[in-house]
Amino acid sequence: MNAPIRNRFAALLLAFTAASLGALPDQTRAEDIDPAVAEIQHRWEVIQYQTPAKEKRASFEALAEQATTLATTKPDRPDALIWEGIVLSSLAGEKQGLDKLSALGLIKRARERYENAIRIDAAALNGSALNSLGVLYAKAPGWPLSFGDKVKAEENFQAALQRNPAGIDPNYFYGEFLLDQGKAALAIEHLERALKAPPRPGRQIADEGRRKEVMALLEKARAKIK
């Protein structure tokens, strides 16, 4: 890989962080998710929002093994596929500074999991696979390094919002996408909607962490239009 391509590769991956990749499912009912998947979900939340930074990579690596094993044994469960994709994406965010090729491999695997979940049931976990796939298309480097595509990101975000218009995650990530596209006013609308999202049962850690992210991004967006 020559120097210009290598530098571009590093710059693009630098923005591809675990915080941006953790598109949490916005399920609202306990029966929506398999108990074994719920365990992975909870462990993800603890690692993402409560684990020291220096311990996150190893923690996500262990969780990725568990998530992959579960999804392999339950290939027809979209919730298992979605959560495997989320864990793989988060691990990619932890690896991007040290092992960029491995990080790209992980997000490609995550995309496959989301696509499989959508084929089974696009409405699973309130359309979370669509939202998570939108994040990947928005954040991944474009061709020839990877599959990033702003048009496909927009399509998936819109599809996710159609299924869950009041959800905290689809509004947060679409707001982030809009802000990156220079559409601060519209981004603010979605970020404010994210703050008004109802709490998710059993998701206190995730809700608290995401709301902090929403408020930080909202402050940034408001500064753009002053």
C-alpha positions, 0 to 999 in steps of 0.5 A: 500500500503506497503512502497516500493510500495508507494515509487516507486509510488511516484518516478514514478509520480514525473516525470509525470509533466504537462510540459511533458503531454501537447502534443499540437496538431500540426494542421496547418489549422484553419478549422481543429478545432471546434471553441469551441475546439479552445477556450479550446485550447487557455485557455490551452495555457494561463494556461500552459505558462502564469499562475502562478504555484500556480493558475494552478491546479484550472485553469486546474480543471475548464478547465477540466470541460469545456472540458469534457462537450464539448467532451460529447456533441460532442463524434464524434469530435476527436478534442474535444476528443483530447483536453479533453485528453490534459487538463485531462493529464495536470491536472494530472500533477498538482495533482501528488504531492498531489493526486496521485491516482486521477492523475492516474485516470485522465491519464486513462481517457485521454488514453480513449479519445485519443483511441476514437479519433484514432478510429474516425480519427487517422489523426485528428489534424495531428495525435495528438492523437497518439503523446499524447498517446505516451506521456502517455505510455512513462510517466505513471508508469508501471504495477501494478501501471498504464499502462506505456509501452515503446514499445507502446510509441515508436509505437505511436510516430512513427505513429505520426511522419509518419503523421506529420514528421516536426511538433514541438510536435511529434519531441519534445516528441520523442526526449525527449523519446529518451533521456530518453532511453539513445539515445542522438544523435538521440534525438538531430536530432529530437529536431533540427527538432522540432526547424525548425518546421513552426509556427502554425497559431494562436498558438504563445503562444504555439509555444513560450513556446514549443520552449523554452522547445525544446531548454532546452532539446536540451542543455541537450542532447548535454551535454550527448555526449560531 
